Amino acid sequence: MKLKSLIITGASALILSACAGTYDIDAVKNAPSMGNAFQKGLHHQYALLAVMERDESDWADAEFFSSRAQTASMGKSFGPQNMNARDIPSDKMRALSKARARLMRALDNGGAKVLPQAAARAQAMFDCWMQEQEENFQPKDIAACRGSFDVSLKQVESALEPVKMAKPMMKQMAPAPKAFIVYFNFNKASLNGAANGVISQIAASAYAAKPGTITVSGHTDRAGSDGYNAGLSKKRASAVAKALTERGLTQVKVSSHGESRPWMGTADGARQALNRRVEVNFK
């Protein structure tokens, strides 16, 4: 593929570009990410695209994607490519323009904070789609980029849906949700898929309700010693707080209570899934 602003002339220039690109792309791919969750996602996604283009000997686009990955790794955000940045066939412009408008709407509404990894993937896959559409001779690659973009963007749009629903409710002075509950597997403090889904809902609701404080309280069931469960509940609360902070929510206050405040009363030593939880409240 070619970029409008990039013209490579001469065999020696091409060889030098290829050699430098191989080294730089690997260095950028393995560089530490300095930014927030969205910027880290951009770094990862664009680095993958750079490697793919390098492996196809498309040095111009490999360098382009690597440059974007490097910018993201330094903690800097940027938008998807503008429509006039590439030579897109006229009959493909409408679909890409509409897709870009959807993406920008999601990003402007807080998608990068609510669901940062999916938002980063959507942006990178849009640029991938642009790149493949400019080449316009690999329909499978075009479809792959477009399909990944659409799936990722729909995830972001779904996560933002509570924000859209909350706006008319706020006009009617509807109260914010009293509590969200994030559940954990037995003896675990890591977030599973269901937990991450609840956290995305919490983030979307928080951006709509704008609470002054978000309280995060960790709990365990009664299996295990008091001391062990005190530590486990703290780890669970910290995991949820970290996930919310990565989504741009900084007004988080953390506490932990071990097994002392069970949701469901049980005998000491008993396992109970409903007690393995973190409660999140808006104040």
C-alpha positions in Angstrom: 0.0 0.0 0.0 1.1 3.6 -0.4 0.5 6.6 1.8 -0.1 9.9 0.0 2.7 11.6 1.9 5.3 8.9 1.5 7.2 8.4 -1.7 10.2 6.0 -1.7 12.6 6.3 -4.7 15.5 4.2 -5.6 16.4 0.6 -4.7 18.9 1.7 -2.1 16.3 3.8 -0.2 14.0 0.8 -0.2 16.6 -1.5 1.2 17.6 1.0 3.9 14.0 1.5 4.8 13.5 -2.3 5.1 16.5 -2.9 7.3 15.8 0.1 9.6 12.1 -0.9 9.7 12.8 -4.4 10.9 14.9 -3.1 13.8 12.6 -0.2 14.8 9.4 -2.3 14.6 10.7 -4.9 17.0 12.0 -2.2 19.3 8.7 -0.4 19.3 6.7 -3.6 19.8 8.7 -4.5 22.9 8.8 -1.0 24.3 7.1 -0.4 27.7 3.7 1.3 27.6 3.7 4.5 29.6 0.1 5.6 29.1 -3.4 4.7 30.3 -5.4 1.6 29.3 -6.5 3.0 26.0 -3.1 4.2 25.0 -1.6 0.8 26.0 -4.2 -0.8 23.8 -3.3 1.4 20.9 0.4 0.5 21.4 -0.4 -3.2 21.3 -2.8 -3.1 18.3 -0.7 -0.8 16.1 2.4 -2.8 16.9 0.6 -6.0 15.7 -0.3 -4.3 12.5 3.2 -3.1 12.0 4.6 -6.6 12.3 2.0 -8.0 9.9 2.9 -5.4 7.3 6.6 -6.0 7.8 6.1 -9.7 7.3 4.4 -8.9 3.9 7.3 -6.6 3.0 5.0 -3.6 3.0 7.6 -1.3 4.6 5.8 2.0 4.1 2.7 0.8 6.1 4.8 -1.1 8.6 6.6 2.1 9.4 3.3 4.0 9.6 1.7 1.6 12.0 5.0 1.4 14.0 5.1 5.1 14.3 1.5 5.1 15.7 2.4 2.4 18.2 5.5 4.3 19.3 3.4 7.5 19.9 0.9 5.5 22.0 3.6 3.8 24.0 4.7 7.3 25.2 1.3 8.0 26.6 -0.1 10.0 23.8 -3.5 9.6 22.3 -4.5 10.3 18.7 -7.5 9.7 16.5 -8.1 7.4 13.5 -6.8 8.5 10.1 -8.6 11.2 8.2 -10.5 10.1 5.2 -8.3 12.1 2.9 -5.1 10.5 4.2 -5.4 7.6 1.7 -6.4 7.0 -1.9 -9.7 5.2 -1.2 -11.8 4.1 -4.2 -14.8 6.4 -4.6 -17.3 3.6 -4.3 -15.9 2.6 -0.9 -15.8 6.1 0.6 -19.4 6.1 1.9 -19.0 3.0 4.1 -15.7 4.1 5.5 -16.9 7.7 6.2 -20.0 6.3 8.1 -17.8 3.9 10.0 -15.4 6.7 11.0 -18.3 8.9 12.2 -19.5 6.0 14.4 -16.1 5.5 15.8 -15.5 9.2 16.6 -19.0 9.4 18.2 -18.1 6.4 20.5 -14.7 7.9 21.4 -16.2 11.4 22.0 -18.8 9.9 24.4 -16.1 8.3 26.6 -15.6 4.9 24.9 -11.9 5.0 25.4 -12.5 5.2 29.2 -15.4 2.9 29.5 -14.0 0.0 27.4 -10.4 1.0 26.6 -9.1 -2.2 25.0 -12.1 -2.6 22.6 -11.9 1.1 21.8 -8.2 0.8 20.9 -8.9 -2.2 18.8 -11.7 -0.5 17.0 -9.5 2.5 16.1 -6.6 0.4 14.9 -8.9 -1.9 12.9 -10.4 1.2 11.2 -6.9 2.3 10.1 -6.2 -1.3 9.0 -9.4 -1.3 6.9 -8.4 2.1 5.4 -5.0 0.6 4.5 -6.3 -2.5 2.9 -9.1 -0.7 1.1 -6.5 1.7 -0.4 -4.6 -1.3 -1.8 -8.0 -2.8 -2.9 -6.7 -6.2 -4.1 -7.0 -8.5 -1.0 -10.7 -8.8 -0.3 -10.1 -11.3 2.6 -7.8 -8.9 4.3 -10.3 -6.0 3.8 -13.1 -8.1 5.3 -11.0 -9.2 8.2 -10.1 -5.6 9.2 -13.6 -4.4 8.7 -15.1 -7.3 10.6 -12.8 -6.8 13.6 -13.6 -3.1 13.5 -17.3 -3.7 13.6 -17.2 -6.3 16.4 -14.9 -4.1 18.6 -17.0 -0.9 18.0 -20.2 -2.7 18.8 -18.7 -3.8 22.1 -17.9 -0.1 22.9 -21.3 1.1 21.8 -23.0 -1.5 24.0 -20.9 -0.5 27.0 -21.9 3.1 26.4 -25.7 2.3 26.1 -26.3 2.9 29.9 -25.0 6.4 29.4 -27.5 7.1 26.7 -30.3 5.7 28.8 -29.2 7.6 31.9 -29.4 11.1 30.3 -33.2 11.3 30.2 -33.4 9.7 33.6 -31.2 12.3 35.1 -33.5 15.0 33.8 -36.2 13.4 35.9 -33.9 13.4 38.9 -33.7 9.6 38.9 -31.4 8.4 41.6 -28.1 6.7 40.7 -27.9 2.9 41.3 -27.4 2.2 45.0 -25.0 -0.7 44.5 -23.2 -2.8 42.0 -21.8 -6.2 43.0 -18.8 -7.8 41.4 -18.4 -11.5 42.1 -15.3 -13.6 42.3 -14.3 -17.2 42.0 -13.4 -19.2 45.1 -10.1 -18.1 46.6 -9.4 -15.7 43.7 -8.9 -11.9 43.4 -8.6 -11.8 39.6 -11.4 -10.4 37.4 -13.2 -12.9 35.2 -15.3 -12.1 32.2 -18.5 -11.5 34.1 -16.7 -9.2 36.5 -15.2 -7.2 33.7 -18.7 -6.8 32.2 -20.1 -5.5 35.5 -17.2 -3.1 35.8 -17.9 -1.7 32.3 -21.5 -1.1 33.4 -20.3 0.6 36.5 -18.0 2.9 34.5 -20.7 3.8 32.1 -23.2 4.6 34.9 -20.6 6.6 36.7 -19.9 8.8 33.7 -23.6 9.5 33.4 -24.3 10.0 37.2 -21.0 11.8 38.0 -20.9 10.7 41.7 -18.5 12.6 44.0 -17.2 9.3 45.4 -17.2 5.7 44.3 -16.8 3.4 47.3 -15.4 -0.1 46.6 -15.7 -2.6 49.5 -14.1 -6.1 49.4 -15.6 -9.2 51.0 -15.0 -13.0 51.2 -16.9 -16.0 52.3 -16.1 -17.8 55.6 -13.8 -20.5 54.1 -10.3 -19.8 55.4 -8.8 -17.9 58.4 -9.8 -14.4 59.4 -6.3 -13.1 58.6 -6.2 -14.8 55.2 -9.6 -13.5 54.2 -8.8 -10.0 55.3 -5.9 -10.0 52.8 -8.0 -11.6 50.1 -10.9 -9.1 50.4 -8.3 -6.3 50.1 -6.9 -7.8 46.9 -10.4 -8.1 45.5 -11.3 -4.5 46.3 -7.9 -3.3 44.8 -8.5 -5.2 41.6 -11.9 -3.5 41.1 -10.5 -0.1 42.0 -7.6 -0.5 39.6 -10.0 -1.5 36.8 -12.2 1.6 37.4 -9.1 3.9 37.6 -7.9 2.5 34.3 -11.3 3.6 32.8 -10.6 7.1 34.0 -12.6 7.1 37.3 -10.3 8.6 39.9 -12.8 9.3 42.7 -12.5 5.8 44.1 -12.4 5.0 47.9 -11.4 1.5 48.8 -12.2 -0.6 52.0 -12.1 -4.3 52.8 -13.9 -6.3 55.5 -12.7 -9.9 55.1 -15.4 -12.4 56.1 -17.0 -10.1 58.7 -19.9 -8.8 56.6 -21.3 -11.8 54.7 -24.2 -11.3 52.3 -25.6 -14.6 53.3 -25.0 -16.0 56.8 -23.2 -19.3 56.9 -21.2 -21.5 59.4 -17.5 -20.7 59.8 -15.5 -22.4 57.1 -18.4 -22.6 54.6 -18.0 -21.6 51.0 -20.7 -19.3 49.6 -20.5 -17.7 46.2 -22.7 -14.8 47.1 -20.3 -13.7 49.8 -17.2 -13.6 47.5 -17.8 -10.1 46.2 -16.9 -6.5 45.9 -19.7 -3.9 46.4 -19.5 -0.6 44.5 -21.6 2.3 45.6 -22.0 5.9 44.3 -22.1 8.8 46.7 
